[in-house]
């Protein structure tokens, strides 16, 4: 899932670059090509705080989180997504990663739109556009940091640092940047980070927002559903195949104890300290296998 999210972001970016080149061939100059890209593509992909315009382009609350116009913007977003997404996916699985990304992006848009309409003038004019994966990426990064705050990560030139401190720096920079007029949607970043934090706290309490959201989409998404009768294979019953409740619960407790031991090892020494067997076990456990 992490690779898929990165490929979608990079694919959209490359498509926009190709479109820019084609528009330049038609318009004959860079300014004309930029206007054509703005008119024919960007306004249909990025979102806006103008609620009337949003009624015409409601899908942009999703597409905006996959759209980047500058190489620096997508580069740093994908670096952070890869860094935080690997930790998130290894511990919590593919579906929760997708749920955090999408719901974090939606939460980021919501806070951005509210701030623009309740506190106009924060950005360029009353209504501003929004694009980029930053809110969704911060949701993933802050989500895993809030779920395993004591996990150690090795930073270049710094060394081992607790993940929660790294996440706190990103959030603090966005709070400082609010109202600076730098053209960055800091409110969206904070909205995404807020969802990541709250979702992690709820997950610790047994309420799985992100997984529930993805499973809801799977139930109602019309594409990719299998049609026709499903094959069913049954195995003849034998007494030896029956497992008692006591044996099942004991196995479950042993499995959870090993998961806790591995997570403690990650907290002390980082994910890279795990053996291949421990990584495989943790991956299977996160998928419920």
N, C-alpha and C positions, 0 to 999 in steps of 0.2 A: 504493500500500500504506500509506503514511503516513496519508493521508486516511482510509482504511478503518479503521485501528487507532484513530484519534481518534474517528471516528464511532461505532464500537462502544462505546468507553468512555463517550462522551457519551450515546449511546442507552440504555445500561444505567442510567446515573445518572438520566436523565429518567424512565425506567420506574419506578425505585425511588421517585422523588419523587411520581409519579402514584399509585403504590400507597399511599404514606403518606397522601396526601389522601383516597383512597377508604377506607382503614382508619379515618381520623379521622371520616369521615361515618358509618361503621358503629359505631365504639366511642364516639364522642361526646366524646372528650378525647385530648390529645396522648399521655399516658402509655399509654393503652389501645392507641392506634394504633401506638406504638413496639413494644409487646409483640407485637402481631399481625404487624408487619413482621418482627420478629426470628424469630417462630415459623414463619411461612409462607414467608418469602423468604430472609432473610439467612443462616440456618444452612445453606441449601442452595446458596449461592453462594460465600460466603467459605470459606477453608480453616482448618485447625486443626492444632496440633502433637500432638493426641490421636490416636495411630495407630489405635486401635480405632474411633474415630468416622470416621477417614479411610477405613476399609474399607467403611463404609456410603455414604460420599460421595466416591469416588475422583476424580470429575470436578472437584472443587473445587480441585485443584492447578493447573488451568488457568483455571477461571472466576474465581478470586480476583483474578487480575491484571487484570480488567476491572471490578471492583466498587469503587465509592467511595460513602461515606455522607455526606460533607460537601463543600460547594461549594469551600472552600479547598483541600481535598485534591486533587480532580480538576483544579482550575484550574492549580495549579503543576505537577502531573504532566504535563498536556497542554502547557503552555508549554515545559517542558524536552524533552518528546518532539518537539514541532514544531521546536525549535531544533536539537537533536542529530540528529533523524530526517531533516531536510532534507539535512544534510551527509552523513549515512550513506547515504541513498538515492541521492544524486547521484553518489557515488563508488563505491559497492559494489552498488547495485541493490536492487530490490524484495524478491527472495527472501531475500537475506542479512539485510535489515532484519527481515522476519518471523521468520526463524530466530533472530536475536539476541534479539528481543523474547520469543519463546516459551521458548527455552532459558535465557535470562537469568532469566525469571520462575520457571522450574522450579528452576534452581540457587539462586535466592533462597529459594524454599520449602524446599529440601533443607537449606541451612545453618541456616535458622530452626528447622526441626523438630529437627535434630540438637542445636542449642544448647539448645532447650527441654527435650529429653529427657535430655541429658547434663549440663546445668547448669540444673536446675529453679529457678524463682523469679525468672528474669530479667524476666518480665512479670507479668500478673495471674494469679497462681496457677501450678500445675504446667503446665497446658495453656492456651495462649492462642490466640486466633483471629488470622487474618491476612487482610488485604484491601488492594487498591490496586495500581496499576501501577508503583509506585516501583522495584521490583527490575528489572522488564523495561525500564523507561525508562532506568535507570542502565546497564544492560547495553548499550543502544544508544549512549548518550552516551559511556561509557568506551570502548566498542568503537571508535568512530571516532576518539576522542582517542588511543588506543593505536596505531591504524593510521597516523594522520597527526599525530603529536604536535607537530610544528612549525607546523601550520596556524594562521594568525592569525584571530581573531574579534574583532569590534568590540563592546565592551560599553558600555552607556550609563553615562556619567559616569567611565568608566575609560579607554576607548580600546582600541587593539589589544592583545590578550593571546594568548599561545600556548594552544591548546586543551587541552594536557595539564595546564596549571596550573589551569584552570577545573575540569577533571574531578578533579584531586587535591584541590581544596578540598571538593567534595561528599563524596568518600570519607573525607577526614579528619574532617569533621563527623559522619559516621556512626560512625567509630571512637570519637570523643569521646562520642557519645551512648549507646554501649553501656553497659548497666547503670545508666542514669540513672533508669529507671522512668518515662519520659515517655509510655509507651504506644505508642511507635513501634517497628516491627520493624526496627531497624537491622541486625540480622544478615542479614535478607533483602536489604536494600539492598546490603550488602557482598558477599553471594553473587551477586547480579546483576552488580555491578561486576567481580567476579572472573572471571565467565564472559566478559564483554565483553573484558577484558584478555587472557585466555588465548586466546580465539577469534581476536583480532587478531594475536597473535604466531604462532599456527598458520597463519593465512592468509598471513602473510609468508613462511612456510616451504613454502607450497604445499598445506597441508591445510585444506580448507574445511569446517569443522564445520557452520556455519549453513546453507549452501547444500545440503550433503549431507542435513541433517535435513529440510529442506523438500521436496527431491526424493524422499526416502523417503516422506513423507506423501502426496505427489502420486501415488506409485505404488500406495499402499494405501488411499487415501481413496476410499470407495465412491461419493461424490456428485460430480457434475459431470463424470464420465468420458463421453466420446463413445462411442456405440454404433453398430453397423452398419459397413458397409465404408467405408473412406476413399477419396476420390477421389485418383487419382494422375495427374499430368501429366508427361509425358516430352517431352524436347526431342531432336530429331534430332542425332546426333553429327556434329560437324565438327572438323577438325584445328585450326582457329583457336580453337575453344572450349577446347581443352586448355591448361592452365597448367602450366608446368614447376615442379618443386620449387624451383628457384632463384628464379623470379619470385615464387612464393608466399611463400617465406621472406623475401625482400627486402621485400615488401609488409607482412608481419607485423612486421618490424623497424622499418619506417617508422612504422607505426601505433603501436607501443609507444613509440617515441621521442617521438611527438607527445603521447601520454598522459603520459609522464614530464615533458615540458615544461609541460603544463597543470597537473599536480600541483605542480610546483615554483612555478609562478605563484601557485597557491592558498596554498602555504606562505608565500610572501613577502607577498602582498597580500590574501589572503582570497578566498573564493568569489565575492563580488560584483564582483570586479575582472575576471572573465571576460566575454568577449563572448558574444552569443547563439550564434554559430557554435561557439565553444569549449565552451559548456555542452551544446549538442546533440551534439557529437562525443563528449564525455565520457560523456553519458548512453547513447549507442548503444554505446560501447566497454564500459561496465559491464554491458550486456545481452548482450555477445558478438556484436553485429551488425557 
